[in-house]
Amino acid sequence: MPGIMERNQQKVELAQLGYSLKYIDDWPPKTTLYRHKPSYNVEGMIVEDIGTTAPNVPGNPDYVLSKARIGMFPWPPSATCTCKWCVGQNGEKKTKDVVPEDNSSVIIIEV
């Protein structure tokens, strides 16, 4: 369990990453995280693509902060997302909207 100074530092970092203060203060016991950055294996092949979900993960701030640092957030990637994996170095979007065959939701694919 983090101390008060570590918790305040986590709150500031989570807020800078786009988390609402309501989420930080009233975090859910379990949440679903979405990849905003693909996951690669040792051969350099994509193992989990952008938009892949990780359901039922712990929702506590220290866990979601560690996952946010590697590109996983509780909101799906979209054209309006401002995380560093969805926006390029010079401010232009690095993603596009792709509608899956079953029309269940919009998936963002890195261009």
N, C-alpha and C positions, 0 to 999 in steps of 0.2 A: 504494500500500500504506500503510495507516494506521500511525502510530507506536504505541508502547506505551501512551501516555496516551489516545490516541484509541480504541485497541482496548479498553482497560479501560472507557472511557466507553460504548462501543458495547455491551459485555457487560452493563453495568448497565442500560442502556436496553432492550435486548432482553429481559433477565430481567423487567423491570417490565412489558413488553408480553405476557408469558406464555411466552416461549421457555424451554426447559429449558437448563441449563448444558451438558448433554451435546451438544445441538445446536450451541450456540455454540462449544464447544471442538472438536467433531468434525464440522463442517459438511459436507454432501454437495456434490459438484461441481455437480449439477443437482437441482432440486426443482420441485414443482408448488405454485403459490400459488392460494388461493381468495379471491374478493372477499367482504368483509364489509360493504362500502359500495358502492352502485351507482356507475357511471361515467356522467357526463352529457356531452352535446355542447354546443356553444355556444348552441343553441336551447332547452336545458333538457330535452331528451328523454333517456331512459335508453338508453345505448349497450350497456353490459354490466351485467347485473343481479346481485344478490346470489347467490353460489354459483357464478358463472362461474369457470372455471379458466384459469390461465396456465401451461401445461406447459413443462417443460424450461427454466426460467429459472435463472440463476446462484444457487447456494446460499450464497455467501459472506456473512458477517455484515453487511458494509456495504451490500450490495445488498438483502438481506431487511429490514434496518432501514429503508432508504428506502422500501420498499414497505409495511412495517408502518405507517409514518406516514400512508399514504393508504388504509389499510384492507385490505391484502392479507396473508394469513397462510398457512403451510403446513398448516393444519388447516381442514377445512370449517366453515362457520358452523353452529351448532347451538343448541339451547335451553339448553345448559349453558355456552356461550361467554361469557366475561366481558369481551370487548373493548368499547371505548367505542361501537362501532357496533352491537353486538348488545344492549347494555344502555342504557336511557334515562338522561337526566340525573338523574332522581330514583331510579334503581335498579331500575325496572321493565323487564321485557324488551320490546324493540322488534321482536322477530322471532317467527315461528311456524313450526312444522315443516310442510312440504308434501311429499307423496310424489308423485314424477313418475309419468306413465302407465306407464312400463316397469318401475317398482319397483326401479330400479337403485340409487338412494341417496336419502337425504332431502335436500331442498333447503330452505333457510330463506328466506322472503320477508318483507321489512320490512312491518310493519302500519301 
